[in-house]
């Protein structure tokens, strides 16, 4: 009742502050400038598939590009798709990203696989600024669009302090639309998790040049997994300004989460093991996802502060200057986790397995501060025979990481196939110290040339960056200091046979050294920074618009140095790995009642030219060859919608092919009903994720980690548009 009272008070406050309270839709999340980027006129983004996908994509230095003109596989997912299909709880964004054939869920809430490469939240962008997203729960309520670009490219993303190889993921914040917006949403999910959120948008000033969008959320309660509880709060304010001379967007945000009993990753056997069968005779069957390997008192607490700034200033009819800047601070004062190394599973002498395991739990802490600034010039010229778009800029990206020596809490015994909860020890937080600093400075030059009445589009560019990395011990003494520089070019050609059919070919590269050998996993050179590794990728594909349908077909092949563990437990680059694949996605509308997104991806990641010849030709651990998704929206009438989704992950292998992880599929089903309470439009939604309560394992990339699939989860929500 207290939460309901607070919600009603918030609703009354919004109505009383409303300048124009009226019934209206809320899907006005992303606003862009028309053909003239400085024209004082705002329109809704171009969308298709019932508003689930956008026809405009944003590629770092190149913003608001028509997907048909980009020499790469792209997909831009809207806020509507997040609301309708993302599983509620701690995995919202990572689950919705898998609508793209390049992306699939893996073993952590804020980690996905992009074309077979492990990609954490800190490797993603916010408003085209790299490194601004937290690895801990921030919420999805402030996100308008999500851009997914397949393939490696430093030219588009700019200087980074993390390897970004499989592709670039960019989150664009919601901006105010032309019509006033007052949304209040209440949501109930899991066992007893109750969440309230507000979304308010206004434009004001001369010709509505200024806009403000405020998103705030509060949630608390138990999720579907035994002993798992999520308490989260956030507030994000987006301020934008557009006129004939300039465009500016400022995002400010704060998020705090406390996640109790988060279901744990467990590593079946050590990556350095030589006799896997002796350690684990066979792969245990997956448990019901409602069971927990963690006790309810194990928790992570995280606080994140965020600021991004994007500004573009017209100089004359052909030239403009831009400035991008951002800072993100994350503090994780408590992080209780478990060791999941060799011998965690307790097999009987006869080789049978009853589900028993042992694990050592530790308490740790961490933190980071990321800063980015970039500036440059843009030009547009029409020479008659050619249109030219030129960009040149410089940038600097730096991050300071703070770490702590973990403190052991004890060794505990449990069972995979039952609920686990142990008596809580005394939890004494540990303090952090500076562990490492990374600084990258670079410059980019990118030129796009359009010939033959814009049918032939040629893109060429290069990014040069200098990278410096430093490591520190617990006493603050520098233990490693490296620096190096290099170039990463990009080249692409698009030919539009018709306005609705195009073909493209591209070559992209990326590199970044300073990859740190993980600590706490038994490596002899833990903490050491490895030398640079360069990744090269070639891709070609086709894009077709046919009526209300959009199709994308892509073929790619990528090569990079291989990362292995030697017999004496040193992690290093050796030989080569390559991954190649095919991706197909189609989306659109069928008649007036059906909207859909369908995708399927094939990806084979194999070791080649490896010093350990036994690995050559084998598929890397934890990488399924196939994954696919189908999301459906059916409207039998104007007020009622039926939602469905099928997610599929093919079988994979771990332990260098020793064990087979079975294929996994999940079905989601839900409904939406549009009605009104008096004069206030309301959308009531209900969703069941994993309808059949399918058991299964998620795998990690190039590792032996596993995570039990999510259990059947129910969600019901009501959205009031005032």
N, C-alpha and C positions, 0 to 999 in steps of 0.2 A: 504493500500500500504506500510506503514511503516513496518508492521509485515511481509509482503511478502518479502520486501527488506532484513529484518534481517534474515529471513529464508534462502534466497538465499545466503547471505553472509556466514551463518553458513555452508551451503552445500559446498560452494567453499572452505572454510577453511578446512573442513574435507577431501575433495578430494586432496587438496594440501599437507596435512600431511600424506596421506595414503602411507604406505610402499608398499602395493600390492593392488591396486584398481582393483577389479574384481567383476563380477556378482556372487552373492551367496545368499543363504537363510539366514534368520536372526534368525531362531529358534534354537539357540545354547545357550540357556539361562542358563542351569544348567550343570555343569561339575563335575564329581566325579572321584575318584581314582578307578582303577580296583581292582581285587581280592586282590592283595597286596596293602594295603592302602598307602604304600610309593613308589610304583613302579612309575618310571618316565615316565608315559604314561597316557594320558588323553583321555577319550572317552565321547561321548554324553550319557546322561542318557537313561535308558531303558524306552520307552514310548509305549503306546497303545492308542486305540480310536483315531487314526489319529494324535497323538501327544498331545491330550488334557489332558491325565493323565499319571503319571509316575509309573513304577513298583517298584521304590525304595522309601522308606519313611524314615524320620529322626525323631527319638524319643528322643530328648534331649541327654542323655548320650549315647544312642545307635543310631548311624548314619548310613545312607545308608543301611538300612535293606530291604531284600526282603519281600514284603508285605505278601507273602504266609507263612512266618515264624514268623509273629508277632501275639501274642495271643490277638488280639483286632481288632475291625473294623477300618480300616484306608483308607484314600484316599489322594493322592497327586495330586493337580491341577497345571497345568503348565501355563506359561505365554501366551501360545497360546489361552487357554480358556479365560483368562482375556481379551485379545485383542478382541476376537471374540464375547463374550457373555455378558460382564459386562456392565451394563447401564452407560452411560456417565454422568459425573457430580460429585455429592458429595457422591454417594452411591456405587462406583465401586466395592470395595472389598466385602462389606457386601452382595451385590447382587450375586456375583460369588460364594461365599462360600455356598450358598443354593443349588448348584449342589450336595452337599453331603446330604444324607438323615438325618443326625444328626442335620443339621443346617437349620435355616430359618431366614428370615428378621424380624425385629421387628420395634420399634417405633423411633429409632435413627439411623443416618447415620453410626456410628461406633459401633453399638451394634447388636449382633445376639443372637438367642436362640440356645444353643447346648444341645440337649436332654432335652429340657424344662427348661434350666437354662440360665438366663440372663448373657451374657458374653460381657464385654466391651473390647475395643481395648487395654486398659492397662492390661488386663488379658491375653494377647496373647504374643507370643515369636517372636523374630527376631534372626535368625541364632542360634536357640536353647537356647537363653538367655531370661529368663522371664522378663516381664515388660518393654520391650524396644519399644513398639509401642504406638504412640500417639492417644489420643481420638479425635483428630482433623485431618483434611485433610492433608495427606502427599503425596498422589499420588501413583499410582501402577506401574509406569514405571521402578522402581528399583527391582521389585519382579520377581524372576525366578520361584520358586515353592512354593506352599502352602500345608503344611502337616496338615491333620485333623485326630486326634486320638480321638475316642469315649471313654467316661468313665473317671472317676477321677483317678489320679495317681500322687502323689508327687515324686515317685521314678524316673519316666521318666523326669518330668519337673524341678525337683530340688526345692530348697527353694523359696517360693513366698511370697509376701506381700498382695496378693489378693486371694479370694476364686476362685479356678478353679475346678469346679465340673462336668459340663456336658461333658467336653472334652478339649483337648489341641489343639490350633491352632498355627502353626509355619510358619513364612515367611522366605524363604531363598532368599538371594540377588543373583542377576545375577552375573555370573563369566565369564571371557573371555574364549572363545572356541579356538580350535587350528587354525581356519582360521580367518584372519582379518575381522573385522565387522565395517561397517560404515552405520548406519541407520539414516534417517531423516524422521520424521512423522509430518504431519500437520492434524489437526482435527477440524471440525466445528460441533457444536452440540447446541441443545436448540434453543433459540431465536437468539443469536448472540455471543455465546461463541467460541472463536478461541484459539486453543492450538497448540504449536509447541514443539517438543521434539527431542532430539538427543540421539543416543545409539552407543557408540564407544568401541570396544574391541580389544585388542592386547595381544599376548604372545611374550615374548622376553627372552634373556639370554641363557645360555647353556641348550640345549635340551628343550627349551621353558619352563623352570622352573617357570618363573615369568609371571603373567598375570594381566592386568588392564582392568577394565570395568567402563566406565563413562556414567551415565544417567543423563540428565538434561531436565527440562521442564519449560515452561512458558505458562500461560493461562490467559485469561481475557474475560469477557463478560457475557451476560444474559443467564440464563438457561430457562427451559421450564415453570417453575412456575412464575406467575406474580410477578414482583418486586424482583426476586431472581437473584443474580449476584455472580459469583465466580471468584476471582482473586488469582491465586496460582503460586508459583515458587518453584523449588527444584533443588538440585544437589546432586548426590550420586556417590561416588568413591569406587569401590571394588578392593582391591589389594590382590592377592593370590600368594602363592609359594608352589610348590610341588617338592620333590626329593625323593630319596630312603631312606632318614633318617627322614624327617619331612614333615608336611603340616601346612600351615598357611593361615588364611583368615582374612583380616581387612576391615571393612566397615565404611566409614565416610559419614555423610549426613547432609543436612540442608534443611528444608522445611518451607515455609511461606504461609499462606492463609488468605484471608479476604473474608468472606462469608456474603453477604448482603441478608436480607430478607429470611433467611432460614426457610422453612416451619415448623410450630411449632407442637410439641406434645401437645395434650390437654387431661387433666384428667377429665373424665366425671363427676365422683362423688368421694368424699373422701373415702379412704379405710376404715376409721373409722366410716363411716355413718351407721346408724341403720335402717333408713327408706328410702331406695333408691327410691322407686316409688314416694314418695312425692317430692324429689329433682329433679328427672328426670322421668316423666311418661313413657317414652319409649326411645329407642335408636334412635337418628336421623339418617336418611339415609346419606350415605357418599357423600361428595361434589365432584365436579370435581377437580382432583388433581392440576389443573393449578391455582386454587384460593389459596390465602395465608392468614393465620391467623396472619401473621406478616407484619408490614409495611416495605417498602424498605429501610428505614434508620436503622432498627434494624440489627446489625451485630455482628459477632464473628471474632476476629483477633487472630491468633495463630502463634507462631514461635517454631520450634522444632530443636534441635541439637541432633545428634545420633552418637555413636561409638560402634561397637562390634568387639571383637577379639576372634578368635578360633585358638588355636595352639595345635599340637600333635607332640611329639618328641619320636622317636624310641630309646629305651635303649639297647635292644638286640633283638634276634629273637622272644622272647616271651613277652617282657614287653615294655610298652610305657607310657609316662606321658602326661597329657593334662592340658591345661589352657583355661578357658573361662572367658571373662570379658566384661563388657558393661557399658555405661553411657548414659542416655537420659535426656535431659532438655527440658521442655516445658513451655513457657510463653504465657498466654492468657490475655493480658492487658485489653481487652474489650470483654465483653460477655453480650449482651442485650437479655433478654428472658422475658417470660411472666408467670404469675401465672395462673394456669389452674385448680384451685380447685373447690369446691362445689359452685354452683350458677353461674358458667360461662355462662351456657345456660339460655336464657330468654324465658321460656314457657309462653304462654298466659293463662288467667284465665280459659278458657275452656279446657286447656290441649293441645291445638294445638301448633305447633312450626313453626315459619317463618324463622328460621335460625339465629336469633339475639343472640349475645353473648356480654359479657363484659369481659375485662381482664386488669389486672394491669401489666405494663411492668416495669422491673427493669434493672439497669446496674450493672454488677459485674465484677470480675476478679479472676484469679486463676493461679496457677503455680505448677510445681512439678519437682523434681530431683530424678531420680532412678539410683542406682548404684548396680552392681552385679559383684562378682568374685567367681570363683570356680576352683578347681584344684584336680587332683587325678591320679590314676594309672589304666592302663588297661593291661590285659594279655590274651593271646591265647595259649592253649596247646592242643595237640592231644595225648590222652593216649591210642589210639588204640580202646578200647571199647567205648570211650567217647571223644568228643571234648568239650572244656570248654572255655567260654568267661567270664572273671571276671572284674568287674569295682568297684572301691572304690574311693570315693571322698568327699571333704568337700566344703561348699560354704557359702556365705554371701550375703544377699539381703536386701537393705535398700532403703527407699523412704521418702522424705520430701515433704509434701504438703503445699502449700501456698494458703490462701483463703482471701476473703474480705467481709466486710459487704455490702450487696447489697443496692443500692440507688434507691428509687422509682422514676420513670419518669412520672407516671400518669396512670389514668384509662381510657380505650378507649372502644368504642362501635363499633361492626362490625357485619358481616354476614357471615355464613359458605358458602353460595352459591353465593357469589360475591367477587370481588377483594377488598382488604382492604388496605388503605393507609391513614395515619393520619399525621397531621402537626408535624414535628419533634421538640421535646423540645431541650433545651440546654444539650448537652451530655458532662458531665464532668467525665473523668475516675476516678476510685477509686483505692486506693493503697492496696496491699496485705500484709499479715502478716503470719508468720508461724502458721499453724493450727494443724498439726499432724506429727508425725514421727513413722515409722514402721521399725523394724529391725528383720530379721529372719536369724538365723544361724543354719546350719544343716550338716548332713553327710548322704551319701547314700552308700549302698552295693547292688550290683546287679550281679547275676550269671545266665548264660545261659548254659545249658548242652544239648548236642546233642548225642542221642543214635541210635542204629540200622541203621547205615549208614545214619544218619541225618534225619531219618523219625520221630523219637520221639524227641521233643524239649521241655525242661522244663526250665522255667524262674522263679526265686524266688529272692526277694529283700526286703529291708526295707529302709525307709527314716525317720530319726529322726531329728526333728527341735525344736529349742527354739525360741519363738516369744515374742517380746516386743513392746508394743504400748504406745505412749504418745500423749496427747492432750493439746493444749495451747489456752488461750483466747487472745483477741485482744491486751492485754498489755504484752503478752509474758509469762504469768504465767502458769505453768503446772497445768492442771485441772484433769487429769486422767493419771494413770501410771499402766499398767498391764503387766505381763509376765507369760508364761506357756510353757510347752513343751509336746511332744507326739510323737508317732510312727505311721507311715502309711506304711503297708506292701503291697506287690504285689505278686501274684502267678499266673502262667499261664502254660498251657500245649497245645502244638500243635502236632497233629499227621498227617503226610503226607502219606495218603494211596497210593498215586502216586505222582510224581513230580507236577502234575496239580490239585490235589484235596487234601485239608487238612481240618481238623476240629480242633477247639480250645475251651478251657474253661478257664476262668480267674476270679480272685478275686482282686479287687483294692480298695484302701482307700485313703482318703485325709482329712485333717482337717486344719482349720485356725480360730482362734478366732480374736477378735479385729474388728469384723464387726461394723462399726459406724452407729448409728441411723441417718438417713438423717436430715439435718437442713432445716428450712424454709417450712416444710410440716405439722406443727402443732403437732408434737409429744411432749409429756410432758418430755421425756428423750432424746431430740435431742442432738446429739453430743456424747452421751455416747457410750463407747465401750463394746460390749456384750461379754459374755464368749465364750470359744471355742465351735465349733460344728463339729462333725465328720460325714463324709459321707462314706458309704460302698456300693460297687456295685459288683454284680455277672453277668457274661455274658458268653454265648456260641454261637458259630456260625460256618459257613462253607465258604470255599473259593474254587472256581472252575475256572480253565482256560480251555476253550473249543475252540480249533482253535484260532480265532482272538478275542474271547470274554472272558471277565473276570466277574465273579459273586461273590458277597459277601452277605451273609445272617447272620444277628446278632439278638440275643434275649438278653435283659438285664433287670435287676431289681435293683433299687438303693433306699436306705433309708437314710434320714437325719432328724435332728431336724427341726420342723416347726417354721417359723417366723411369728408371728401374731401381731395384734394391739388390745390391751384391750379396754374395754369400757371407761376407764379413760385416753385413748390416750397414753399408754405406749407401745413401741415396744419391743418384747422379744421373745426368743425361747420358744416354748411350744409344747408338744406332739411330733408328728412325721409326716413327709410327705414321700411319696414314689412315684417314677415314674418308670414305666415299659413300654417296647416298643419292637417293631420289626422294623428292617431296612433291606431293600433290595436294592442293587444297581447292575447294570449291565452296561458294557461299552465295546466298541470294534468296529470292522469294519465288514461290510457285503459286500463281494465282493471288488471291487476296487473303488466304487463310494460313499458308505455310511459309515460314522462314527457317533457314537452316545454315549451319556451318559444318562442313565435313572435311576431314584431312587424314592423310596417311603418309607415313614416312618410313623409309628404309635406310639404315645406316650401318655400315660395317666398319668397325675400327680395328685394325690389325697391326700387330708388331711386324716390322721388317728391318732388315739390316742390323739385327741385334747381336751383341756379343754373345748372349745366351741363345745359341742357335735353336734350342728346343722350343723357344717362344715364337720364332719366325713363322709367319703365316697364320698364327692363332688370333682369334678375336680377343680384344682386351677384356679384362674382367668387368663384370657388372654392366655391360652395355648391350641391351636388347637390339636385335636387328630391326624389329618392326614396332611401330606404335601408331595408334590412330584414335580419332575422336569423331563423334557425330552428335551435334546439338540441334534440337528441334523445338520449334515454337508453332503450335497449332491453335488457331482462334476460330472456334465454331460459331461465335458471334462477337459483337463489338465489345462485350463486357467480360468475356470469359476466355482464358488462355490456358492451354495445357503445355507443359514443358517437359522435355525428356533429353537425356544425355547418356551416351555410351562411351566409356573410355577403355582403351585396350593397350596393354604393354606386352610385347612378345617375350618368349623365353630368353634367358641369358645364361652366362656361365660365370662361376667364380672359382678361385683356386687354380688359375691357369687351365681352365677347362675341366677340372676335376669334378665339379658339381654343377648340375643343371638347375637353375631357378625357373620354376614353371611360369607359363604365361599368366597374365592377370587381366581381368576385365571387371568393370564396375558399371552399374546402371543407376541413374538418378531419375526421379520422377516427381513432378510437382504441378501446381496450378496457381493461377493468378485470377483475381476477380476484382473488377473495377466497379465501385459503387459510390455512394455519397452519404455522409452524415450531415443532414441539413443541407447547407450550401457548400460544404467542404468535401471535395473529391478525395476518395480513399482507395488505395489498392491493397487488398488483402492477399498475402502469398503464403503458400505452404509447400514445403519441399522435403523429400526423403532422399538422402544420399546413400548410396550402396543399398539399394532396395533389397537385394537378395542376401545381404550380409556376407558377401563373398570374402573368403580368407585369402591372403596372399602376401608375398614379399615385394617390397620395393628394393631395388639395388642401387648401389653407388657406382660411379664411373671409375674404372681402373682401380678397383678395390674389392675387398671381401665383406663390406658392410651390408647389413640388411635392416629393414624397418618393416614392422607389421603394417598391413594396409588398414585404413581407417574403418571403424565399425559402422554399422547402420546408424545414421544420424538424422534426427528430425529437426526441422526449422519452421517456424511460423512468424510472420511479420505483418505489420500494418503501416502503410506510408500515407501520411496526411499532407495534402498540398493545399495550402491556405492562401 
